[in-house]
Amino acid sequence: MRSWMSGGVYGTVLASALLAALQSQGDPYTPYYDASWVMVTAGTAALAHGYAHHMSTYRPGRGTHRWRQLGWALVDEWPVVVACWPTVLLLVLAGAFGWPESPVTYGGLLLNAALLFAWGTTAAARVGYRRRSALLIGGADATIGLAIAAANAVIK
């Protein structure tokens, strides 16, 4: 469960940052290209994180072969990739229907902020926080997404 929740938050923040960074300035809008980069980066980040986790926790002689342990550490990172799918789906739909870039980017950033709120609230409720505290924690997570949107507005 911990992996699922933390991977979901990490993947959603990663998707938001990529969506903001890939927004073009005067170049032709390429939503399929952007969707591809979100998935490639999510996959690479998941592999790197799984590998780093394996290397930092590996202890010889624990009964399981080291390659099997590495395999499980990599498989355990699937939530990072899955958390990027809403952003990828939005970009694919934008390409299919010819939606303009700016509303897609800001809509995606708001969608991801809402998802971060849901991730944070759910995680807090799951570990025993009361409803009000869980909502406050969800709000703090959503603030991360809104901060990315604000940074995108300021930087671009």
C-alpha positions as MATLAB code, in Angstrom:
seq = 'MRSWMSGGVYGTVLASALLAALQSQGDPYTPYYDASWVMVTAGTAALAHGYAHHMSTYRPGRGTHRWRQLGWALVDEWPVVVACWPTVLLLVLAGAFGWPESPVTYGGLLLNAALLFAWGTTAAARVGYRRRSALLIGGADATIGLAIAAANAVIK';
ca = [
       0.000    0.000    0.000;
       2.850    2.417    0.855;
       4.382    1.917   -2.573;
       1.048    2.492   -4.277;
       0.381    5.760   -2.450;
       3.870    7.226   -2.650;
       4.231    6.139   -6.284;
       0.898    7.764   -7.093;
       1.911   11.080   -5.572;
       5.380   10.975   -7.127;
       4.024   10.050  -10.568;
       1.375   12.761  -10.461;
       3.903   15.432   -9.462;
       6.249   14.162  -12.186;
       3.477   14.337  -14.798;
       2.615   17.895  -13.740;
       6.207   19.064  -13.934;
       6.644   17.464  -17.361;
       3.382   18.909  -18.657;
       4.503   22.382  -17.602;
       8.031   21.944  -18.949;
       6.898   20.591  -22.319;
       4.591   23.525  -23.007;
       5.990   25.097  -26.146;
       6.630   28.760  -26.628;
       5.753   29.608  -30.207;
       6.624   26.170  -31.573;
       3.937   23.990  -33.133;
       1.935   22.089  -30.504;
       2.816   18.382  -30.454;
       0.618   16.660  -27.846;
       1.544   13.116  -28.981;
       5.224   13.956  -28.624;
       4.558   15.393  -25.177;
       2.582   12.292  -24.166;
       5.460   10.097  -25.318;
       7.944   12.070  -23.247;
       5.753   11.886  -20.157;
       5.664    8.081  -20.475;
       9.366    7.708  -21.286;
      10.329    9.904  -18.346;
       7.915    8.147  -15.984;
       9.277    4.755  -17.009;
      12.864    5.900  -16.649;
      12.184    7.494  -13.263;
      10.447    4.329  -12.041;
      13.342    2.144  -13.169;
      15.929    4.468  -11.620;
      14.017    4.670   -8.347;
      13.526    0.901   -8.178;
      17.194    0.296   -8.926;
      18.318    2.847   -6.344;
      15.981    1.332   -3.757;
      17.358   -2.136   -4.494;
      20.972   -0.986   -4.250;
      20.369    0.831   -0.962;
      18.531   -2.067    0.704;
      20.219   -5.143   -0.772;
      21.764   -7.451    1.792;
      23.553  -10.602    0.626;
      22.311  -13.903    1.973;
      18.657  -12.960    2.543;
      17.459  -16.103    0.794;
      16.281  -14.537   -2.445;
      18.608  -14.239   -5.378;
      19.782  -10.651   -5.950;
      18.381  -10.521   -9.490;
      14.968  -11.597   -8.258;
      15.144   -8.915   -5.573;
      16.032   -6.342   -8.212;
      13.132   -7.508  -10.369;
      10.688   -7.099   -7.510;
      12.093   -3.666   -6.665;
      11.525   -2.583  -10.281;
       8.017   -4.068  -10.471;
       7.151   -2.284   -7.227;
       7.508    1.058   -9.042;
       4.514    0.562  -11.375;
       2.363    3.191   -9.552;
       4.720    5.958  -10.741;
       3.966    5.081  -14.370;
       0.242    4.525  -13.842;
      -0.108    7.895  -12.078;
       1.037    9.588  -15.301;
      -1.734    8.024  -17.390;
      -4.376   10.748  -16.792;
      -1.943   13.365  -18.159;
      -1.011   11.126  -21.094;
      -4.699   10.477  -21.863;
      -5.399   14.220  -21.789;
      -2.538   14.849  -24.231;
      -3.691   12.074  -26.565;
      -7.229   13.487  -26.527;
      -5.829   16.966  -27.209;
      -4.057   15.590  -30.268;
      -7.095   13.666  -31.469;
      -9.499   16.575  -31.124;
      -7.126   19.447  -31.906;
      -7.481   21.149  -28.536;
      -5.259   24.226  -28.055;
      -2.140   23.859  -25.935;
      -2.597   26.476  -23.231;
      -6.024   25.262  -21.992;
      -4.816   21.659  -22.150;
      -1.726   22.486  -20.088;
      -3.591   24.423  -17.422;
      -6.464   21.931  -17.416;
      -3.948   19.124  -16.945;
      -2.219   20.958  -14.125;
      -5.560   21.507  -12.373;
      -6.531   17.860  -12.959;
      -3.246   16.748  -11.405;
      -3.735   19.104   -8.441;
      -7.147   17.478   -7.880;
      -5.544   14.034   -8.134;
      -2.890   15.072   -5.603;
      -5.678   16.171   -3.266;
      -7.298   12.752   -3.674;
      -3.985   10.898   -3.161;
      -3.164   12.885   -0.017;
      -6.645   12.615    1.483;
      -6.876    8.888    0.775;
      -3.408    8.164    2.139;
      -4.066   10.148    5.314;
      -7.450    8.488    5.883;
      -5.905    5.046    5.290;
      -3.300    5.510    8.002;
      -5.846    6.732   10.547;
      -6.137   10.499   10.319;
      -9.570   11.907   11.050;
     -11.582   13.336    8.185;
     -10.682   17.000    8.781;
      -6.971   16.260    9.141;
      -7.035   14.002    6.072;
      -8.620   16.800    4.037;
      -5.955   19.245    5.244;
      -3.213   16.810    4.242;
      -4.902   16.375    0.849;
      -4.958   20.158    0.534;
      -1.241   20.297    1.266;
      -0.600   17.739   -1.483;
      -2.800   19.697   -3.894;
      -0.736   22.788   -3.086;
       2.263   21.061   -4.673;
       0.315   20.761   -7.929;
      -0.899   24.345   -7.715;
       2.669   25.504   -7.066;
       3.751   23.813  -10.308;
       0.908   25.584  -12.151;
       1.918   28.934  -10.610;
       5.575   28.366  -11.487;
       4.567   27.536  -15.048;
       2.589   30.764  -15.290;
       5.483   32.824  -13.934;
       8.246   31.117  -15.922;
       6.441   30.946  -19.254;
];
